[in-house]
Amino acid sequence: MSTDEVTLASVQTSVDGLRDLFHRRLVEDKAKNRLYEELFHEMTFVRDELVGQFLTPMIVDIVRILDRLDTPGADALVTSVVAELEEALERQGVMSVLASGTFDPTVHDMAGLVESGHVPGGDIVECLRPGYTLGGKTVRPALVTVARTLREAPGLQEAEDND
């Protein structure tokens, strides 16, 4: 064998070794990524369980305290405490439910229907109690009244037909 053939064989052996090493590392990386994904899903599940068992009931209690404190005619100190508690909840990811627009049963509880000629049926007329979400999940639904379209009075249609 000539020197060139030995060098070529040596280079081929090195390339084969590097190819094998690359393939093994690629397989290891895929296994690690799969493991990371499984751990992430388990951590998400555990976090959701902890939120459901411990954090959500505490948030509901804080929101009930806010309901009691946030009354018409409250003094400046009480108003300030309410605002600070609401800001603290927002910093922790607790968001107010939008209590306007169309009724959404996933974030609203209906207290009743109100006949209205100027608000489209199915739209929220009034918010009786604010609602809150945490991480996209409803902690407490907003209590709202919802509009329904006015039905014509039976005598009104007959009077118009006679004219």
PAZAPA-4460 file (N, C-alpha, C; in steps of 0.05 Angstrom, whole numbers, plus 32768, in hexadecimal, padded with zeros to 4 digits):
% residues 163
    n_x    n_y    n_z   ca_x   ca_y   ca_z    c_x    c_y    c_z   seq   type   mol
   8011   7FE8   8000   8000   8000   8000   8012   8019   8000     1      M     A
   8009   802C   7FF0   8019   8044   7FEF   8011   8057   8006     2      S     A
   8021   806B   8009   801C   807F   801E   8002   808D   801A     3      T     A
   7FFB   8092   8000   7FE2   80A0   7FFB   7FCA   808E   8002     4      D     A
   7FCD   8074   7FFD   7FB7   8061   8003   7FB4   805F   8021     5      E     A
   7FCA   805F   8030   7FC9   805E   804D   7FBC   8077   8058     6      V     A
   7FC4   808E   804D   7FB8   80A7   8056   7F9A   80A8   8050     7      T     A
   7F93   809F   8038   7F77   809F   8030   7F67   808C   8042     8      L     A
   7F72   8074   8049   7F65   8061   805B   7F62   806D   8076     9      A     A
   7F76   807C   807F   7F76   8089   809A   7F60   809F   809A    10      S     A
   7F5F   80AE   8085   7F4B   80C3   8083   7F2F   80B7   8083    11      V     A
   7F2B   80A1   8073   7F12   8093   8071   7F09   8089   808D    12      Q     A
   7F1C   807D   809B   7F16   8073   80B6   7F0E   808A   80C8    13      T     A
   7F1C   80A1   80C7   7F15   80B8   80D7   7EF9   80C3   80D0    14      S     A
   7EF3   80C4   80B6   7ED9   80CE   80AD   7EC3   80BB   80B7    15      V     A
   7EC8   80A1   80B5   7EB4   808D   80BE   7EAF   8090   80DC    16      D     A
   7EC5   8094   80EB   7EC3   8097   8108   7EB4   80B0   810F    17      G     A
   7EB9   80C7   8101   7EAB   80DF   8106   7E8D   80DD   80FE    18      L     A
   7E88   80CF   80E8   7E6C   80CA   80E0   7E5D   80BA   80F5    19      R     A
   7E6A   80A6   8100   7E5E   8095   8115   7E59   80A6   812E    20      D     A
   7E6D   80B6   8135   7E6B   80C7   814D   7E54   80DB   8149    21      L     A
   7E52   80E7   8132   7E3D   80FA   812C   7E22   80ED   812E    22      F     A
   7E1F   80D5   8123   7E06   80C7   8124   7DFE   80C0   8141    23      H     A
   7E11   80B7   8151   7E0B   80B1   816D   7E03   80CA   817C    24      R     A
   7E11   80E0   8177   7E0A   80F9   8185   7DEE   8103   817D    25      R     A
   7DE8   80FF   8163   7DCD   8107   815A   7DB8   80F7   8167    26      L     A
   7DBC   80DD   816A   7DA9   80CC   8177   7DA7   80D4   8195    27      V     A
   7DBD   80D9   81A2   7DBD   80E2   81BE   7DAE   80FC   81C1    28      E     A
   7DB2   810F   81AE   7DA4   8129   81B0   7D86   8125   81AD    29      D     A
   7D7E   8113   819B   7D61   810E   8197   7D56   8102   81B1    30      K     A
   7D65   80F0   81BE   7D5B   80E4   81D6   7D5A   80F9   81ED    31      A     A
   7D6E   810B   81EE   7D6D   8120   8202   7D56   8133   81FD    32      K     A
   7D51   813A   81E4   7D3B   814C   81DE   7D20   8140   81E5    33      N     A
   7D1E   8126   81E0   7D05   8117   81E7   7D02   8118   8206    34      R     A
   7D18   8113   8214   7D17   8113   8231   7D0F   812F   823B    35      L     A
   7D1B   8144   8230   7D15   815F   8238   7CF7   8165   8233    36      Y     A
   7CEC   815C   821D   7CD0   8161   8217   7CBE   8153   822B    37      E     A
   7CC5   813A   8232   7CB6   812B   8246   7CB7   8139   8261    38      E     A
   7CCF   8142   8269   7CD1   8150   8283   7CC1   816A   8282    39      L     A
   7CC2   8178   826C   7CB3   8191   826A   7C95   818C   826D    40      F     A
   7C8B   8177   8260   7C6E   8170   8262   7C67   8168   827E    41      H     A
   7C79   8159   828C   7C73   8151   82A7   7C73   8169   82BA    42      E     A
   7C86   817B   82B5   7C87   8194   82C6   7C6F   81A5   82C1    43      M     A
   7C66   81A7   82A9   7C4E   81B6   82A3   7C36   81AA   82B1    44      T     A
   7C34   818F   82B0   7C1E   8181   82BD   7C1E   8186   82DB    45      F     A
   7C36   8184   82E7   7C39   8188   8304   7C32   81A5   830B    46      V     A
   7C3C   81B8   82FB   7C36   81D4   8300   7C18   81D9   82FF    47      R     A
   7C0B   81CE   82EB   7BEE   81D2   82E9   7BDF   81C6   8300    48      D     A
   7BE9   81AF   830A   7BDC   81A3   8321   7BE0   81B4   833A    49      E     A
   7BF8   81BF   833E   7BFE   81D0   8355   7BED   81E9   8353    50      L     A
   7BEA   81F5   833C   7BD9   820C   8338   7BBD   8206   8340    51      V     A
   7BB3   81EF   8336   7B98   81E7   833B   7B92   81E1   8359    52      G     A
   7BA6   81D5   8366   7BA1   81CE   8382   7BA7   81E4   8396    53      Q     A
   7BBA   81F5   8391   7BC2   8208   83A5   7BBE   8225   839D    54      F     A
   7BC7   822C   8385   7BC7   8248   837D   7BAB   8252   8376    55      L     A
   7B9C   8243   8367   7B81   824B   835F   7B6F   8251   8377    56      T     A
   7B6E   823F   838B   7B5D   8246   83A2   7B66   825F   83B1    57      P     A
   7B80   8264   83B2   7B8A   827C   83BF   7B83   8295   83AF    58      M     A
   7B85   8293   8394   7B7D   82AA   8383   7B5F   82AF   8386    59      I     A
   7B4F   829A   8387   7B32   829E   838B   7B2C   82AD   83A5    60      V     A
   7B3B   82A5   83BA   7B37   82B3   83D4   7B3F   82D0   83D3    61      D     A
   7B55   82D6   83C5   7B5E   82F2   83C2   7B4A   8302   83B2    62      I     A
   7B3F   82F5   839D   7B2B   8303   838D   7B11   8308   839D    63      V     A
   7B0A   82F6   83AF   7AF3   82FA   83C0   7AF8   8312   83D3    64      R     A
   7B10   8313   83DD   7B17   832A   83EF   7B15   8344   83DF    65      I     A
   7B1F   8344   83C6   7B1C   835B   83B5   7AFF   8363   83B1    66      L     A
   7AEE   834F   83AD   7AD1   8355   83AA   7AC6   8363   83C3    67      D     A
   7ACE   835A   83DA   7AC4   8366   83F3   7ACF   8383   83F7    68      R     A
   7AE8   8387   83EF   7AF5   83A1   83F4   7AEC   83B5   83DF    69      L     A
   7AE8   83AD   83C7   7AE2   83BF   83B1   7AC4   83C6   83B1    70      D     A
   7ABD   83D8   83C2   7AA1   83E1   83C5   7A9F   83FF   83BF    71      T     A
   7A88   8407   83B5   7A84   8424   83B0   7A88   8434   83CA    72      P     A
   7A96   844A   83C9   7A9A   845B   83E1   7AB1   8452   83F2    73      G     A
   7AC1   843F   83E9   7AD8   8436   83F9   7AEC   844D   83FB    74      A     A
   7AFA   844E   8412   7B0D   8464   8416   7B26   845F   8405    75      D     A
   7B38   8473   8405   7B50   8472   83F3   7B62   845B   83FA    76      A     A
   7B65   8454   8414   7B76   843E   841C   7B6C   8424   8411    77      L     A
   7B52   841F   8413   7B47   8406   8409   7B4A   8405   83EB    78      V     A
   7B44   841A   83DD   7B47   841B   83C0   7B64   8416   83B8    79      T     A
   7B77   8420   83C7   7B93   841C   83C1   7B9B   83FE   83C6    80      S     A
   7B91   83F2   83DB   7B97   83D6   83E0   7B8B   83C4   83CA    81      V     A
   7B73   83CB   83C2   7B66   83BB   83AC   7B77   83BD   8393    82      V     A
   7B80   83D5   838C   7B90   83D9   8374   7BAB   83CA   8376    83      A     A
   7BB7   83CA   838D   7BD1   83BC   8391   7BCD   839D   838F    84      E     A
   7BB7   8393   839A   7BB2   8376   8398   7BAD   836E   837B    85      L     A
   7B9E   837F   836D   7B98   8379   8350   7BB2   8379   8340    86      E     A
   7BC4   838C   8346   7BDE   838D   8338   7BEF   8375   833F    87      E     A
   7BEF   836C   8358   7BFE   8355   8360   7BF4   833C   8352    88      A     A
   7BDA   8339   8350   7BCE   8323   8341   7BD7   8323   8324    89      L     A
   7BD6   833A   8318   7BDE   833D   82FB   7BFB   8335   82F8    90      E     A
   7C0D   833D   830A   7C29   8336   8308   7C2D   8317   830A    91      R     A
   7C1B   830A   8317   7C1C   82ED   8319   7C0E   82DE   8303    92      Q     A
   7C04   82ED   82EF   7BF7   82E1   82D8   7BD9   82DF   82DA    93      G     A
   7BCD   82EA   82EF   7BB0   82E9   82F2   7BA4   8301   82E2    94      V     A
   7B94   82FA   82CE   7B89   830F   82BC   7B6B   8312   82C0    95      M     A
   7B61   832B   82BD   7B44   832F   82BE   7B37   8325   82A5    96      S     A
   7B1F   831B   82A8   7B10   8312   8291   7B02   832A   8285    97      V     A
   7B03   832D   826B   7AF5   8343   825D   7AD7   833E   8260    98      L     A
   7ACA   8351   826C   7AAD   834E   8270   7A9D   8360   825E    99      A     A
   7AA4   835F   8244   7A95   836D   8230   7A96   835D   8217   100      S     A
   7A85   8364   8204   7A85   8355   81EB   7A72   833E   81ED   101      G     A
   7A78   8328   81DF   7A67   8311   81DE   7A6C   82FF   81F6   102      T     A
   7A56   82F3   8200   7A57   82E0   8217   7A67   82C8   820F   103      F     A
   7A7B   82C0   8220   7A8B   82A9   821C   7A89   8297   8234   104      D     A
   7A7C   8280   8232   7A77   826F   824A   7A90   8264   8257   105      P     A
   7AA7   8266   8249   7AC0   825C   8256   7ACB   8270   826A   106      T     A
   7AC3   8289   8268   7ACD   829E   827B   7AB7   82AE   8288   107      V     A
   7A9E   82AA   8280   7A88   82B9   828B   7A73   82A6   8297   108      H     A
   7A67   82AF   82AD   7A4E   82A2   82B8   7A38   82B5   82B3   109      D     A
   7A21   82AB   82A9   7A0A   82BC   82A3   79F8   82BE   82BC   110      M     A
   79F5   82D7   82C5   79E3   82DC   82DC   79C6   82DE   82D3   111      A     A
   79C3   82E6   82BA   79A8   82E9   82AF   79A8   82F6   8294   112      G     A
   7991   82F5   8287   798D   8301   826D   797E   831B   8270   113      L     A
   7985   832F   8260   7978   8349   8260   796F   834F   8244   114      V     A
   7955   8356   8241   794C   835D   8226   7956   8379   821F   115      E     A
   7961   837B   8207   796D   8395   81FF   7969   8399   81E1   116      S     A
   7961   83B1   81DA   795E   83B7   81BE   7977   83C3   81B2   117      G     A
   7989   83CC   81C2   79A1   83DA   81B8   79BB   83C9   81BB   118      H     A
   79BA   83B3   81C9   79D1   83A2   81CC   79CB   8387   81BE   119      V     A
   79DD   837E   81AC   79D8   8365   819E   79D5   834D   81B1   120      P     A
   79C3   833B   81AA   79BF   8323   81BA   79D9   8313   81BD   121      G     A
   79DD   830A   81D6   79F6   82FA   81DC   7A0D   830C   81E5   122      G     A
   7A0A   8326   81E4   7A1E   8338   81EE   7A1B   833D   820C   123      D     A
   7A30   8343   821A   7A30   8349   8236   7A25   8365   823A   124      I     A
   7A12   8368   824D   7A06   8381   8253   7A14   838D   826C   125      V     A
   7A19   837D   8280   7A24   8387   8299   7A35   8371   82A6   126      E     A
   7A4A   837A   82B3   7A5B   8367   82C3   7A54   836B   82E0   127      C     A
   7A4A   8356   82ED   7A43   8357   8309   7A5A   8350   831B   128      L     A
   7A6C   8340   8311   7A84   8337   8321   7A9A   8332   830E   129      R     A
   7AB2   833D   8312   7AC8   8338   82FF   7AD1   831B   8300   130      P     A
   7ADC   8312   82EA   7AE7   82F7   82E9   7B05   82F8   82E4   131      G     A
   7B13   82E1   82E8   7B30   82E1   82E6   7B39   82C6   82DA   132      Y     A
   7B50   82C8   82CB   7B5D   82B0   82C0   7B7A   82AF   82C9   133      T     A
   7B85   8297   82C9   7BA1   8293   82CF   7BAC   827E   82BC   134      L     A
   7BBF   8287   82AC   7BCA   8275   8298   7BB6   826B   8284   135      G     A
   7BA3   827C   827D   7B8F   8274   8269   7B78   8264   8274   136      G     A
   7B79   825D   828E   7B64   824E   829A   7B53   8261   82AC   137      K     A
   7B39   825D   82AC   7B27   826E   82BC   7B2A   8267   82D9   138      T     A
   7B31   827B   82E9   7B32   8278   8306   7B17   827D   8312   139      V     A
   7B0B   8293   8308   7AEF   8299   8310   7AE2   82A7   82F8   140      R     A
   7ACB   829D   82EF   7ABE   82AA   82D8   7AB1   82C4   82E0   141      P     A
   7AB0   82D7   82CD   7AA2   82F0   82D2   7A84   82EB   82D2   142      A     A
   7A76   82F7   82E5   7A59   82F5   82E6   7A4D   830C   82D7   143      L     A
   7A3E   8306   82C2   7A34   831A   82B0   7A16   8316   82AA   144      V     A
   7A0A   832C   82A1   79EF   832A   8295   79F3   832D   8277   145      T     A
   79E2   831E   8268   79E5   831C   824B   79CC   8326   823E   146      V     A
   79CF   8334   8228   79B8   833F   8219   79AB   8329   8208   147      A     A
   7991   832C   8206   7983   831C   81F2   7972   8330   81E2   148      R     A
   796D   8329   81CA   795F   833C   81B8   7943   833F   81C1   149      T     A
   7938   8357   81BE   791D   835C   81C5   790A   834D   81B3   150      L     A
   78F7   8341   81BF   78E2   8333   81AF   78CB   8347   81AB   151      R     A
   78C0   8348   8194   78AA   835A   818F   7892   8352   819F   152      E     A
   7885   8366   81AA   786D   8360   81B9   7857   8356   81A6   153      A     A
   7847   8342   81AD   7833   8337   819B   7820   834B   8190   154      P     A
   7817   835E   81A0   7804   8373   8197   7811   8387   8184   155      G     A
   782B   838B   8186   7838   839F   8175   7838   8397   8158   156      L     A
   783D   837E   8152   783D   8375   8136   7821   8377   8129   157      Q     A
   780D   8370   8139   77F1   8371   812F   77EA   838E   8129   158      E     A
   77F2   83A1   813B   77EB   83BE   8137   77F8   83C8   811E   159      A     A
   7811   83C0   8118   781F   83C9   8100   7812   83BE   80E7   160      E     A
   7808   83A5   80E9   77FB   8399   80D1   77E0   83A7   80CA   161      D     A
   77D2   83B1   80DE   77B8   83BE   80DA   77BB   83D9   80CE   162      N     A
   77D3   83E6   80D1   77D7   8401   80C6   77D9   8402   80A9   163      D     A
***
